[in-house]
């Protein structure tokens, strides 16, 4: 009888976790054109403001196909970057992002700094994060939520691999699939992610290119992907 009770309890716990399963998408901000225009053309970033936003919505469509049309989507977006680019371009980008979230019935959560991001992601329910995707600037050590908004080629908001121990591993499901669509993450950060959280982070060995996201194609990882 005790074994049966334990088995029933385990099943109930599993069903509870499945019911809470959610898909987290993190979206960093774009650089300002006033800084990027100083670069040679091959080194410029974010000519289009919406690369990371469009990639996020493409991923939402993939998730809904794979996990069902009601799969819960949680969209974490770095607000200051889109506010700054919106002022530069004279466009209501934060309003447009909110409209995209509403259209897809995604829960939109704005964050304003690296510390704010850590607190926000750690507030997710235990075992709830079934998939995790990051769209934004990065290098092999860091998610750069901000890049070139205030200072050319400088980030003022980030998650460095040294910050990964501050993340709660308990928020992730056992079989969670995590992927960074930023540049070079697979060269160091993926290893740190695995070491501290116990789950893999798929990352690019080289640059990732967003050129075709406006045409409905996910970012391309030149050099391949590693975990």
N, C-alpha and C positions, 0 to 999 in steps of 0.2 A: 504493500500500500504506500509506504513512504516514497518508493521509486516512482510510482504512478503520479503522486502529487508533485514530485520534483519535475517529472516529464511535462506535466500539464503546466506547471509554472514556467518552465523553459519555453514552451510553445507560446504561452501568453506573452512573455517578454519579447519573443521574436516578432509576434504579430504587432505588438505595440511599437517596436522599432520600425517595422515596415510601414506602419501607419504614419509615423513621424518623418519618414524619409523625405529629404529635400535635396535640391540641386543648387549649389551656390556658384554664382558667377561674379567675379571681381573685375571691375573695369577702371583702369587708370586714366588719367587725364592727358590731353594732347599738349604739345609744345606750342608756344606762340610763334606766329610767322615773323614777327619783328626781329626775333633772334635767329630763327632758322634761315632767313634770307641772307644772312651774313656768310653762310656756309657755301661751299661749292655744291652744285646741284646733286651730285652723287651722295653727299653726306647729309642732305636735308631730311627732316622728319615731318610727318603730319601736315602735308600740304592740304589734305582733307581733314577736317576736324573730327569726322565720325568713324575713323577706322576701327577703333576699339568698341564703339557702340554697335556698329554694324556686325562686327565679328561676334559680339555678345548675343545679338538677336539671331544670328545664324545658328549659334550653338543652342539657343533655346529651342529652335525648331528641331534640331537633331535630338535633343533630350526628349521632347514630346513624342517624337516618332518612336524612340527606343523604349520609353518608360510609360507612355500613355498620355493622352491629351490633357489629363488633369494633373500631371506630375507637378508638384510644387516647385516653383522657381523663386530663388532669392537672389536679387541683383544688388550687389554692393558697388556703389559708384563714387569715385573721388570728386566731390562737388567743386572745390576751389579751382581745379584745372579747367572745368567746363565753364565756370563763371568767368574766369579770366579770358578764355578764348572767345566766349560769347561777347564780352565787352569789346574785345579787339575787332571781331567780325561784325558787331552790331546785330547779333542774332540771339534769340531766346533758347539757347541750347539746353539749359536745365529743364525748361518747360517741355521741349521736344522729347527729351529723355523720359520724363514722367509720362508723357503720352504713349511712348513706345512700351513702357512697362505696363500701363493700364490696358493697352491693346492686347497684350499677351498674358494678362492676369498674373504678372510677376510681382512679387513683393519688392518694392524699391526701397533700399536703405542707403542714404547718403552718409559718407564719412569724410572727415576733414584733415586727418593726419595719420601718421603711422601708428601712434598710440591709440587713436580712435578706432582704427581698423582692428587692432588686436582685441580691444574690448568688445567690438561689435561681433567679430567672428567667434570669440569665446562665449558669447551669449546664446549661441545656437543650442538647441536641446541635445542632450547626451545621445550619441550614436546616430544623429539625424543626417549628417552630411554624406550623401551617397555618391555625389560627384562634385568636384571642385575644379573650376577653370579660372585661370588668370589671363586677362588681356590687358596689355600695357607695356610700357618700356621696362627693360630689365638689363642687367648684365649677369655674369655668372654667379655673383654673390647676392644679388638684391632685386626684389620687385621695386621698381621706381614708380610710385603712384603719380608723382609730379616729376616733370622733366622739362626744363626750359620755359617755365612760366614766369619766374621772377628773374632768374639769371641764366644766361646762355649755357646750355649743356650741363646744368647743375640740377640736382634733385633736392627738394626740401621736404619730401614725405616719402617714406620707404619702409619696406620690411627687409632687413638684412638677414642673412642666414644665421647671424649671431642672435637674432630676435626669435628664431623659430622655437626655442625652448619655452618662450612665453605663451605659445599657443597651446591650447588644451587638446591633447590627443583624443580625449574622451568624446569630443563632438563628432568624430568621424566614425562611420560605419566600418565594420571589420573589412569589408571588401570594397571600400571607397576607391573610386578612380579619380586621381588628381592629375591635372595637367597645366603646365605653364606654357602659354603661347607667346611669351616674350623671348627676346634674343638670349642665347648662351646659357640659359638656366641649367641645362643638363651637364654643364662642365664643372659645377661645384654644388650649387644649391640643392639639386635633386638628392645628392648624397646626404647633405645635412638634414634635409626633410625626412629622409628614411631613417637616419640615425636617431633623431629626436622624437619623431611621431610614430615610427613603426609602420608606415605605409609609404608606397612609392609615389614620387612626383615625376611624371613624364616631362622632360624638358628638351629643348633644342640644343644640339651640339654647336650650332653656329647661329647665323642671323635668321630671324623670321621676317617674312615679307607679307605685307597686307595689301599689296597692289590690287589684287583681284576680289577683295571682300565686297566691293560695291557691285560686283557682278555675280555675287552669290557663292563665291568660293572661299573656304576657310583659309586662314593664313598658312603659308608654305614654310616649312622648316628646312632651310638649306643646310646640308650636313647631316640630316637625319635626326631622329629622336631617341633618347635614352631614358632609362629609369634608374 
